[in-house]
Amino acid sequence: MKTLHIIAYALVWIGGINWGLVGLGALISGANWNVVTWLAGYIGGSQVESVIYVLVGLAAVWTLVGHKKDCKACSAM
């Protein structure tokens, strides 16, 4: 369970940073700074990109539902 918590937490961070870069790129230069699209292009295209987005979304739901004020998994690290 601790491993799943760490993976979900990391995916939420990756998703947040990615969306921050997308917004920043659009504001500054109108560019698409989507890291997930860039990485998925090297791995296998739009299906891989969709799987990454689904995993990030599931990680966000997992973290939202399972994370409490005093998270036992986090304090055990």
PDB file of N, CA, C and O in Angstrom:
ATOM      1  N   MET A   1       0.820  -1.186   0.000  1.00  0.00           N
ATOM      2  CA  MET A   1       0.000   0.000   0.000  1.00  0.00           C
ATOM      3  C   MET A   1       0.867   1.254   0.000  1.00  0.00           C
ATOM      4  O   MET A   1       0.520   2.254  -0.629  1.00  0.00           O
ATOM      5  N   LYS A   2       1.990   1.201   0.702  1.00  0.00           N
ATOM      6  CA  LYS A   2       2.880   2.350   0.755  1.00  0.00           C
ATOM      7  C   LYS A   2       3.446   2.641  -0.636  1.00  0.00           C
ATOM      8  O   LYS A   2       3.567   3.802  -1.026  1.00  0.00           O
ATOM      9  N   THR A   3       3.793   1.591  -1.383  1.00  0.00           N
ATOM     10  CA  THR A   3       4.337   1.766  -2.729  1.00  0.00           C
ATOM     11  C   THR A   3       3.309   2.426  -3.636  1.00  0.00           C
ATOM     12  O   THR A   3       3.646   3.331  -4.400  1.00  0.00           O
ATOM     13  N   LEU A   4       2.058   1.982  -3.558  1.00  0.00           N
ATOM     14  CA  LEU A   4       0.995   2.584  -4.368  1.00  0.00           C
ATOM     15  C   LEU A   4       0.813   4.055  -4.012  1.00  0.00           C
ATOM     16  O   LEU A   4       0.595   4.890  -4.890  1.00  0.00           O
ATOM     17  N   HIS A   5       0.903   4.364  -2.740  1.00  0.00           N
ATOM     18  CA  HIS A   5       0.789   5.755  -2.284  1.00  0.00           C
ATOM     19  C   HIS A   5       1.914   6.609  -2.881  1.00  0.00           C
ATOM     20  O   HIS A   5       1.662   7.720  -3.347  1.00  0.00           O
ATOM     21  N   ILE A   6       3.124   6.111  -2.872  1.00  0.00           N
ATOM     22  CA  ILE A   6       4.271   6.860  -3.404  1.00  0.00           C
ATOM     23  C   ILE A   6       4.129   7.061  -4.904  1.00  0.00           C
ATOM     24  O   ILE A   6       4.401   8.149  -5.412  1.00  0.00           O
ATOM     25  N   ILE A   7       3.704   6.018  -5.623  1.00  0.00           N
ATOM     26  CA  ILE A   7       3.508   6.135  -7.071  1.00  0.00           C
ATOM     27  C   ILE A   7       2.421   7.155  -7.383  1.00  0.00           C
ATOM     28  O   ILE A   7       2.594   7.999  -8.262  1.00  0.00           O
ATOM     29  N   ALA A   8       1.307   7.083  -6.671  1.00  0.00           N
ATOM     30  CA  ALA A   8       0.215   8.033  -6.899  1.00  0.00           C
ATOM     31  C   ALA A   8       0.659   9.462  -6.614  1.00  0.00           C
ATOM     32  O   ALA A   8       0.336  10.383  -7.363  1.00  0.00           O
ATOM     33  N   TYR A   9       1.392   9.637  -5.541  1.00  0.00           N
ATOM     34  CA  TYR A   9       1.868  10.969  -5.175  1.00  0.00           C
ATOM     35  C   TYR A   9       2.802  11.527  -6.249  1.00  0.00           C
ATOM     36  O   TYR A   9       2.713  12.702  -6.603  1.00  0.00           O
ATOM     37  N   ALA A  10       3.699  10.679  -6.768  1.00  0.00           N
ATOM     38  CA  ALA A  10       4.618  11.108  -7.822  1.00  0.00           C
ATOM     39  C   ALA A  10       3.862  11.459  -9.103  1.00  0.00           C
ATOM     40  O   ALA A  10       4.193  12.440  -9.769  1.00  0.00           O
ATOM     41  N   LEU A  11       2.852  10.667  -9.452  1.00  0.00           N
ATOM     42  CA  LEU A  11       2.073  10.955 -10.658  1.00  0.00           C
ATOM     43  C   LEU A  11       1.288  12.259 -10.530  1.00  0.00           C
ATOM     44  O   LEU A  11       1.134  12.992 -11.507  1.00  0.00           O
ATOM     45  N   VAL A  12       0.798  12.545  -9.340  1.00  0.00           N
ATOM     46  CA  VAL A  12       0.098  13.817  -9.130  1.00  0.00           C
ATOM     47  C   VAL A  12       1.059  14.991  -9.326  1.00  0.00           C
ATOM     48  O   VAL A  12       0.697  15.998  -9.935  1.00  0.00           O
ATOM     49  N   TRP A  13       2.280  14.859  -8.812  1.00  0.00           N
ATOM     50  CA  TRP A  13       3.291  15.908  -9.020  1.00  0.00           C
ATOM     51  C   TRP A  13       3.614  16.071 -10.498  1.00  0.00           C
ATOM     52  O   TRP A  13       3.684  17.194 -10.998  1.00  0.00           O
ATOM     53  N   ILE A  14       3.812  14.963 -11.200  1.00  0.00           N
ATOM     54  CA  ILE A  14       4.106  15.019 -12.631  1.00  0.00           C
ATOM     55  C   ILE A  14       2.967  15.708 -13.383  1.00  0.00           C
ATOM     56  O   ILE A  14       3.208  16.555 -14.243  1.00  0.00           O
ATOM     57  N   GLY A  15       1.735  15.343 -13.058  1.00  0.00           N
ATOM     58  CA  GLY A  15       0.580  15.961 -13.703  1.00  0.00           C
ATOM     59  C   GLY A  15       0.487  17.448 -13.419  1.00  0.00           C
ATOM     60  O   GLY A  15       0.186  18.239 -14.313  1.00  0.00           O
ATOM     61  N   GLY A  16       0.744  17.830 -12.175  1.00  0.00           N
ATOM     62  CA  GLY A  16       0.690  19.252 -11.815  1.00  0.00           C
ATOM     63  C   GLY A  16       1.758  20.074 -12.517  1.00  0.00           C
ATOM     64  O   GLY A  16       1.491  21.173 -13.003  1.00  0.00           O
ATOM     65  N   ILE A  17       2.964  19.535 -12.564  1.00  0.00           N
ATOM     66  CA  ILE A  17       4.050  20.244 -13.256  1.00  0.00           C
ATOM     67  C   ILE A  17       3.748  20.337 -14.743  1.00  0.00           C
ATOM     68  O   ILE A  17       3.981  21.377 -15.358  1.00  0.00           O
ATOM     69  N   ASN A  18       3.236  19.266 -15.323  1.00  0.00           N
ATOM     70  CA  ASN A  18       2.908  19.275 -16.749  1.00  0.00           C
ATOM     71  C   ASN A  18       1.858  20.345 -17.069  1.00  0.00           C
ATOM     72  O   ASN A  18       2.020  21.112 -18.019  1.00  0.00           O
ATOM     73  N   TRP A  19       0.782  20.395 -16.274  1.00  0.00           N
ATOM     74  CA  TRP A  19      -0.257  21.399 -16.526  1.00  0.00           C
ATOM     75  C   TRP A  19       0.271  22.817 -16.296  1.00  0.00           C
ATOM     76  O   TRP A  19      -0.129  23.752 -16.989  1.00  0.00           O
ATOM     77  N   GLY A  20       1.160  22.970 -15.333  1.00  0.00           N
ATOM     78  CA  GLY A  20       1.786  24.279 -15.134  1.00  0.00           C
ATOM     79  C   GLY A  20       2.592  24.709 -16.344  1.00  0.00           C
ATOM     80  O   GLY A  20       2.543  25.871 -16.747  1.00  0.00           O
ATOM     81  N   LEU A  21       3.340  23.773 -16.929  1.00  0.00           N
ATOM     82  CA  LEU A  21       4.119  24.084 -18.128  1.00  0.00           C
ATOM     83  C   LEU A  21       3.223  24.371 -19.327  1.00  0.00           C
ATOM     84  O   LEU A  21       3.532  25.252 -20.129  1.00  0.00           O
ATOM     85  N   VAL A  22       2.119  23.641 -19.460  1.00  0.00           N
ATOM     86  CA  VAL A  22       1.177  23.900 -20.550  1.00  0.00           C
ATOM     87  C   VAL A  22       0.629  25.320 -20.438  1.00  0.00           C
ATOM     88  O   VAL A  22       0.589  26.053 -21.427  1.00  0.00           O
ATOM     89  N   GLY A  23       0.212  25.705 -19.248  1.00  0.00           N
ATOM     90  CA  GLY A  23      -0.319  27.055 -19.044  1.00  0.00           C
ATOM     91  C   GLY A  23       0.729  28.125 -19.242  1.00  0.00           C
ATOM     92  O   GLY A  23       0.457  29.151 -19.865  1.00  0.00           O
ATOM     93  N   LEU A  24       1.918  27.905 -18.724  1.00  0.00           N
ATOM     94  CA  LEU A  24       3.003  28.876 -18.866  1.00  0.00           C
ATOM     95  C   LEU A  24       3.401  29.040 -20.326  1.00  0.00           C
ATOM     96  O   LEU A  24       3.612  30.160 -20.791  1.00  0.00           O
ATOM     97  N   GLY A  25       3.502  27.941 -21.040  1.00  0.00           N
ATOM     98  CA  GLY A  25       3.848  28.007 -22.461  1.00  0.00           C
ATOM     99  C   GLY A  25       2.803  28.768 -23.256  1.00  0.00           C
ATOM    100  O   GLY A  25       3.146  29.538 -24.153  1.00  0.00           O
ATOM    101  N   ALA A  26       1.530  28.560 -22.939  1.00  0.00           N
ATOM    102  CA  ALA A  26       0.452  29.273 -23.632  1.00  0.00           C
ATOM    103  C   ALA A  26       0.486  30.761 -23.318  1.00  0.00           C
ATOM    104  O   ALA A  26       0.231  31.580 -24.201  1.00  0.00           O
ATOM    105  N   LEU A  27       0.794  31.127 -22.083  1.00  0.00           N
ATOM    106  CA  LEU A  27       0.834  32.540 -21.702  1.00  0.00           C
ATOM    107  C   LEU A  27       2.031  33.269 -22.287  1.00  0.00           C
ATOM    108  O   LEU A  27       1.903  34.405 -22.745  1.00  0.00           O
ATOM    109  N   ILE A  28       3.180  32.636 -22.278  1.00  0.00           N
ATOM    110  CA  ILE A  28       4.408  33.305 -22.692  1.00  0.00           C
ATOM    111  C   ILE A  28       4.526  33.390 -24.205  1.00  0.00           C
ATOM    112  O   ILE A  28       4.732  34.470 -24.758  1.00  0.00           O
ATOM    113  N   SER A  29       4.395  32.249 -24.873  1.00  0.00           N
ATOM    114  CA  SER A  29       4.685  32.269 -26.301  1.00  0.00           C
ATOM    115  C   SER A  29       3.643  31.585 -27.155  1.00  0.00           C
ATOM    116  O   SER A  29       3.815  31.489 -28.370  1.00  0.00           O
ATOM    117  N   GLY A  30       2.578  31.111 -26.563  1.00  0.00           N
ATOM    118  CA  GLY A  30       1.576  30.384 -27.316  1.00  0.00           C
ATOM    119  C   GLY A  30       2.055  28.993 -27.703  1.00  0.00           C
ATOM    120  O   GLY A  30       1.427  28.320 -28.520  1.00  0.00           O
ATOM    121  N   ALA A  31       3.172  28.559 -27.115  1.00  0.00           N
ATOM    122  CA  ALA A  31       3.757  27.258 -27.439  1.00  0.00           C
ATOM    123  C   ALA A  31       3.094  26.154 -26.639  1.00  0.00           C
ATOM    124  O   ALA A  31       2.479  26.400 -25.602  1.00  0.00           O
ATOM    125  N   ASN A  32       3.228  24.934 -27.135  1.00  0.00           N
ATOM    126  CA  ASN A  32       2.710  23.765 -26.434  1.00  0.00           C
ATOM    127  C   ASN A  32       3.862  23.103 -25.690  1.00  0.00           C
ATOM    128  O   ASN A  32       4.669  22.391 -26.288  1.00  0.00           O
ATOM    129  N   TRP A  33       3.933  23.339 -24.392  1.00  0.00           N
ATOM    130  CA  TRP A  33       4.994  22.773 -23.567  1.00  0.00           C
ATOM    131  C   TRP A  33       4.495  21.541 -22.823  1.00  0.00           C
ATOM    132  O   TRP A  33       4.811  21.356 -21.648  1.00  0.00           O
ATOM    133  N   ASN A  34       3.724  20.706 -23.492  1.00  0.00           N
ATOM    134  CA  ASN A  34       3.158  19.512 -22.875  1.00  0.00           C
ATOM    135  C   ASN A  34       4.199  18.407 -22.854  1.00  0.00           C
ATOM    136  O   ASN A  34       4.486  17.803 -23.887  1.00  0.00           O
ATOM    137  N   VAL A  35       4.759  18.143 -21.698  1.00  0.00           N
ATOM    138  CA  VAL A  35       5.814  17.145 -21.537  1.00  0.00           C
ATOM    139  C   VAL A  35       5.285  15.739 -21.816  1.00  0.00           C
ATOM    140  O   VAL A  35       6.009  14.910 -22.367  1.00  0.00           O
ATOM    141  N   VAL A  36       4.052  15.463 -21.450  1.00  0.00           N
ATOM    142  CA  VAL A  36       3.475  14.139 -21.673  1.00  0.00           C
ATOM    143  C   VAL A  36       3.367  13.858 -23.172  1.00  0.00           C
ATOM    144  O   VAL A  36       3.689  12.754 -23.612  1.00  0.00           O
ATOM    145  N   THR A  37       2.927  14.822 -23.951  1.00  0.00           N
ATOM    146  CA  THR A  37       2.849  14.645 -25.405  1.00  0.00           C
ATOM    147  C   THR A  37       4.233  14.404 -25.985  1.00  0.00           C
ATOM    148  O   THR A  37       4.407  13.552 -26.856  1.00  0.00           O
ATOM    149  N   TRP A  38       5.200  15.141 -25.510  1.00  0.00           N
ATOM    150  CA  TRP A  38       6.573  14.997 -25.990  1.00  0.00           C
ATOM    151  C   TRP A  38       7.119  13.606 -25.680  1.00  0.00           C
ATOM    152  O   TRP A  38       7.688  12.951 -26.553  1.00  0.00           O
ATOM    153  N   LEU A  39       6.947  13.156 -24.437  1.00  0.00           N
ATOM    154  CA  LEU A  39       7.433  11.832 -24.043  1.00  0.00           C
ATOM    155  C   LEU A  39       6.688  10.711 -24.759  1.00  0.00           C
ATOM    156  O   LEU A  39       7.303   9.734 -25.185  1.00  0.00           O
ATOM    157  N   ALA A  40       5.376  10.843 -24.894  1.00  0.00           N
ATOM    158  CA  ALA A  40       4.578   9.801 -25.535  1.00  0.00           C
ATOM    159  C   ALA A  40       4.934   9.667 -27.011  1.00  0.00           C
ATOM    160  O   ALA A  40       4.816   8.579 -27.575  1.00  0.00           O
ATOM    161  N   GLY A  41       5.365  10.747 -27.640  1.00  0.00           N
ATOM    162  CA  GLY A  41       5.791  10.684 -29.031  1.00  0.00           C
ATOM    163  C   GLY A  41       6.975   9.763 -29.221  1.00  0.00           C
ATOM    164  O   GLY A  41       7.090   9.094 -30.247  1.00  0.00           O
ATOM    165  N   TYR A  42       7.852   9.725 -28.241  1.00  0.00           N
ATOM    166  CA  TYR A  42       9.013   8.834 -28.299  1.00  0.00           C
ATOM    167  C   TYR A  42       8.649   7.390 -27.953  1.00  0.00           C
ATOM    168  O   TYR A  42       9.287   6.455 -28.436  1.00  0.00           O
ATOM    169  N   ILE A  43       7.636   7.212 -27.129  1.00  0.00           N
ATOM    170  CA  ILE A  43       7.303   5.875 -26.642  1.00  0.00           C
ATOM    171  C   ILE A  43       6.324   5.148 -27.569  1.00  0.00           C
ATOM    172  O   ILE A  43       6.508   3.966 -27.861  1.00  0.00           O
ATOM    173  N   GLY A  44       5.287   5.848 -28.030  1.00  0.00           N
ATOM    174  CA  GLY A  44       4.316   5.117 -28.837  1.00  0.00           C
ATOM    175  C   GLY A  44       3.109   5.900 -29.305  1.00  0.00           C
ATOM    176  O   GLY A  44       2.170   5.306 -29.835  1.00  0.00           O
ATOM    177  N   GLY A  45       3.097   7.182 -29.135  1.00  0.00           N
ATOM    178  CA  GLY A  45       2.026   7.988 -29.705  1.00  0.00           C
ATOM    179  C   GLY A  45       0.855   8.269 -28.788  1.00  0.00           C
ATOM    180  O   GLY A  45       0.977   8.260 -27.563  1.00  0.00           O
ATOM    181  N   SER A  46      -0.296   8.523 -29.422  1.00  0.00           N
ATOM    182  CA  SER A  46      -1.456   9.042 -28.699  1.00  0.00           C
ATOM    183  C   SER A  46      -2.053   8.038 -27.713  1.00  0.00           C
ATOM    184  O   SER A  46      -2.603   8.448 -26.691  1.00  0.00           O
ATOM    185  N   GLN A  47      -1.962   6.751 -27.986  1.00  0.00           N
ATOM    186  CA  GLN A  47      -2.503   5.770 -27.034  1.00  0.00           C
ATOM    187  C   GLN A  47      -1.698   5.769 -25.745  1.00  0.00           C
ATOM    188  O   GLN A  47      -2.264   5.674 -24.656  1.00  0.00           O
ATOM    189  N   VAL A  48      -0.382   5.875 -25.863  1.00  0.00           N
ATOM    190  CA  VAL A  48       0.470   5.945 -24.670  1.00  0.00           C
ATOM    191  C   VAL A  48       0.170   7.224 -23.903  1.00  0.00           C
ATOM    192  O   VAL A  48       0.108   7.219 -22.674  1.00  0.00           O
ATOM    193  N   GLU A  49      -0.015   8.316 -24.632  1.00  0.00           N
ATOM    194  CA  GLU A  49      -0.352   9.593 -23.995  1.00  0.00           C
ATOM    195  C   GLU A  49      -1.664   9.471 -23.218  1.00  0.00           C
ATOM    196  O   GLU A  49      -1.766   9.955 -22.091  1.00  0.00           O
ATOM    197  N   SER A  50      -2.656   8.831 -23.812  1.00  0.00           N
ATOM    198  CA  SER A  50      -3.944   8.644 -23.134  1.00  0.00           C
ATOM    199  C   SER A  50      -3.793   7.799 -21.882  1.00  0.00           C
ATOM    200  O   SER A  50      -4.410   8.100 -20.860  1.00  0.00           O
ATOM    201  N   VAL A  51      -2.989   6.750 -21.939  1.00  0.00           N
ATOM    202  CA  VAL A  51      -2.762   5.895 -20.773  1.00  0.00           C
ATOM    203  C   VAL A  51      -2.087   6.699 -19.663  1.00  0.00           C
ATOM    204  O   VAL A  51      -2.442   6.560 -18.492  1.00  0.00           O
ATOM    205  N   ILE A  52      -1.116   7.537 -20.024  1.00  0.00           N
ATOM    206  CA  ILE A  52      -0.443   8.372 -19.022  1.00  0.00           C
ATOM    207  C   ILE A  52      -1.434   9.307 -18.360  1.00  0.00           C
ATOM    208  O   ILE A  52      -1.421   9.458 -17.138  1.00  0.00           O
ATOM    209  N   TYR A  53      -2.302   9.945 -19.156  1.00  0.00           N
ATOM    210  CA  TYR A  53      -3.296  10.854 -18.577  1.00  0.00           C
ATOM    211  C   TYR A  53      -4.283  10.117 -17.670  1.00  0.00           C
ATOM    212  O   TYR A  53      -4.675  10.643 -16.629  1.00  0.00           O
ATOM    213  N   VAL A  54      -4.684   8.911 -18.053  1.00  0.00           N
ATOM    214  CA  VAL A  54      -5.591   8.123 -17.210  1.00  0.00           C
ATOM    215  C   VAL A  54      -4.899   7.765 -15.894  1.00  0.00           C
ATOM    216  O   VAL A  54      -5.507   7.857 -14.827  1.00  0.00           O
ATOM    217  N   LEU A  55      -3.631   7.357 -15.967  1.00  0.00           N
ATOM    218  CA  LEU A  55      -2.891   7.030 -14.743  1.00  0.00           C
ATOM    219  C   LEU A  55      -2.749   8.242 -13.823  1.00  0.00           C
ATOM    220  O   LEU A  55      -2.899   8.122 -12.608  1.00  0.00           O
ATOM    221  N   VAL A  56      -2.459   9.404 -14.401  1.00  0.00           N
ATOM    222  CA  VAL A  56      -2.344  10.629 -13.597  1.00  0.00           C
ATOM    223  C   VAL A  56      -3.696  10.970 -12.964  1.00  0.00           C
ATOM    224  O   VAL A  56      -3.756  11.361 -11.798  1.00  0.00           O
ATOM    225  N   GLY A  57      -4.774  10.822 -13.729  1.00  0.00           N
ATOM    226  CA  GLY A  57      -6.112  11.080 -13.189  1.00  0.00           C
ATOM    227  C   GLY A  57      -6.475  10.129 -12.064  1.00  0.00           C
ATOM    228  O   GLY A  57      -7.012  10.548 -11.039  1.00  0.00           O
ATOM    229  N   LEU A  58      -6.181   8.838 -12.256  1.00  0.00           N
ATOM    230  CA  LEU A  58      -6.444   7.860 -11.199  1.00  0.00           C
ATOM    231  C   LEU A  58      -5.605   8.140  -9.961  1.00  0.00           C
ATOM    232  O   LEU A  58      -6.071   7.974  -8.834  1.00  0.00           O
ATOM    233  N   ALA A  59      -4.363   8.566 -10.179  1.00  0.00           N
ATOM    234  CA  ALA A  59      -3.499   8.906  -9.046  1.00  0.00           C
ATOM    235  C   ALA A  59      -4.066  10.089  -8.271  1.00  0.00           C
ATOM    236  O   ALA A  59      -4.003  10.118  -7.042  1.00  0.00           O
ATOM    237  N   ALA A  60      -4.619  11.063  -8.986  1.00  0.00           N
ATOM    238  CA  ALA A  60      -5.215  12.224  -8.314  1.00  0.00           C
ATOM    239  C   ALA A  60      -6.422  11.801  -7.477  1.00  0.00           C
ATOM    240  O   ALA A  60      -6.587  12.249  -6.342  1.00  0.00           O
ATOM    241  N   VAL A  61      -7.266  10.935  -8.046  1.00  0.00           N
ATOM    242  CA  VAL A  61      -8.434  10.456  -7.294  1.00  0.00           C
ATOM    243  C   VAL A  61      -7.977   9.643  -6.083  1.00  0.00           C
ATOM    244  O   VAL A  61      -8.506   9.816  -4.985  1.00  0.00           O
ATOM    245  N   TRP A  62      -6.997   8.755  -6.279  1.00  0.00           N
ATOM    246  CA  TRP A  62      -6.467   7.941  -5.181  1.00  0.00           C
ATOM    247  C   TRP A  62      -5.930   8.822  -4.056  1.00  0.00           C
ATOM    248  O   TRP A  62      -6.202   8.581  -2.880  1.00  0.00           O
ATOM    249  N   THR A  63      -5.164   9.845  -4.433  1.00  0.00           N
ATOM    250  CA  THR A  63      -4.578  10.738  -3.441  1.00  0.00           C
ATOM    251  C   THR A  63      -5.658  11.557  -2.741  1.00  0.00           C
ATOM    252  O   THR A  63      -5.598  11.753  -1.528  1.00  0.00           O
ATOM    253  N   LEU A  64      -6.631  12.029  -3.485  1.00  0.00           N
ATOM    254  CA  LEU A  64      -7.709  12.833  -2.911  1.00  0.00           C
ATOM    255  C   LEU A  64      -8.535  12.018  -1.922  1.00  0.00           C
ATOM    256  O   LEU A  64      -8.852  12.491  -0.830  1.00  0.00           O
ATOM    257  N   VAL A  65      -8.880  10.799  -2.305  1.00  0.00           N
ATOM    258  CA  VAL A  65      -9.732   9.963  -1.458  1.00  0.00           C
ATOM    259  C   VAL A  65      -8.961   9.407  -0.256  1.00  0.00           C
ATOM    260  O   VAL A  65      -9.499   9.340   0.850  1.00  0.00           O
ATOM    261  N   GLY A  66      -7.702   9.008  -0.472  1.00  0.00           N
ATOM    262  CA  GLY A  66      -6.979   8.311   0.573  1.00  0.00           C
ATOM    263  C   GLY A  66      -6.085   9.148   1.453  1.00  0.00           C
ATOM    264  O   GLY A  66      -5.562   8.658   2.454  1.00  0.00           O
ATOM    265  N   HIS A  67      -5.904  10.387   1.102  1.00  0.00           N
ATOM    266  CA  HIS A  67      -4.956  11.204   1.852  1.00  0.00           C
ATOM    267  C   HIS A  67      -5.676  11.988   2.949  1.00  0.00           C
ATOM    268  O   HIS A  67      -6.568  12.791   2.672  1.00  0.00           O
ATOM    269  N   LYS A  68      -5.291  11.754   4.145  1.00  0.00           N
ATOM    270  CA  LYS A  68      -5.906  12.455   5.271  1.00  0.00           C
ATOM    271  C   LYS A  68      -4.906  13.430   5.868  1.00  0.00           C
ATOM    272  O   LYS A  68      -3.755  13.495   5.437  1.00  0.00           O
ATOM    273  N   LYS A  69      -5.344  14.177   6.847  1.00  0.00           N
ATOM    274  CA  LYS A  69      -4.484  15.204   7.445  1.00  0.00           C
ATOM    275  C   LYS A  69      -3.171  14.614   7.948  1.00  0.00           C
ATOM    276  O   LYS A  69      -2.101  15.150   7.658  1.00  0.00           O
ATOM    277  N   ASP A  70      -3.239  13.552   8.676  1.00  0.00           N
ATOM    278  CA  ASP A  70      -2.029  12.886   9.187  1.00  0.00           C
ATOM    279  C   ASP A  70      -1.877  11.557   8.456  1.00  0.00           C
ATOM    280  O   ASP A  70      -2.294  10.514   8.961  1.00  0.00           O
ATOM    281  N   CYS A  71      -1.294  11.595   7.296  1.00  0.00           N
ATOM    282  CA  CYS A  71      -1.123  10.419   6.457  1.00  0.00           C
ATOM    283  C   CYS A  71      -0.088   9.471   7.063  1.00  0.00           C
ATOM    284  O   CYS A  71       1.068   9.850   7.248  1.00  0.00           O
ATOM    285  N   LYS A  72      -0.497   8.261   7.366  1.00  0.00           N
ATOM    286  CA  LYS A  72       0.400   7.283   7.990  1.00  0.00           C
ATOM    287  C   LYS A  72       1.517   6.869   7.023  1.00  0.00           C
ATOM    288  O   LYS A  72       2.652   6.664   7.450  1.00  0.00           O
ATOM    289  N   ALA A  73       1.213   6.747   5.749  1.00  0.00           N
ATOM    290  CA  ALA A  73       2.235   6.340   4.766  1.00  0.00           C
ATOM    291  C   ALA A  73       3.307   7.415   4.632  1.00  0.00           C
ATOM    292  O   ALA A  73       4.488   7.096   4.495  1.00  0.00           O
ATOM    293  N   CYS A  74       2.910   8.681   4.668  1.00  0.00           N
ATOM    294  CA  CYS A  74       3.884   9.759   4.538  1.00  0.00           C
ATOM    295  C   CYS A  74       4.748   9.887   5.786  1.00  0.00           C
ATOM    296  O   CYS A  74       5.954  10.113   5.683  1.00  0.00           O
ATOM    297  N   SER A  75       4.154   9.747   6.943  1.00  0.00           N
ATOM    298  CA  SER A  75       4.925   9.921   8.168  1.00  0.00           C
ATOM    299  C   SER A  75       5.869   8.738   8.411  1.00  0.00           C
ATOM    300  O   SER A  75       6.801   8.854   9.207  1.00  0.00           O
ATOM    301  N   ALA A  76       5.643   7.602   7.739  1.00  0.00           N
ATOM    302  CA  ALA A  76       6.496   6.437   7.910  1.00  0.00           C
ATOM    303  C   ALA A  76       7.729   6.500   7.017  1.00  0.00           C
ATOM    304  O   ALA A  76       8.624   5.666   7.149  1.00  0.00           O
ATOM    305  N   MET A  77       7.793   7.469   6.114  1.00  0.00           N
ATOM    306  CA  MET A  77       8.921   7.554   5.194  1.00  0.00           C
ATOM    307  C   MET A  77      10.148   8.027   5.875  1.00  0.00           C
ATOM    308  O   MET A  77      11.195   8.156   5.241  1.00  0.00           O
TER     309      MET A  77
END
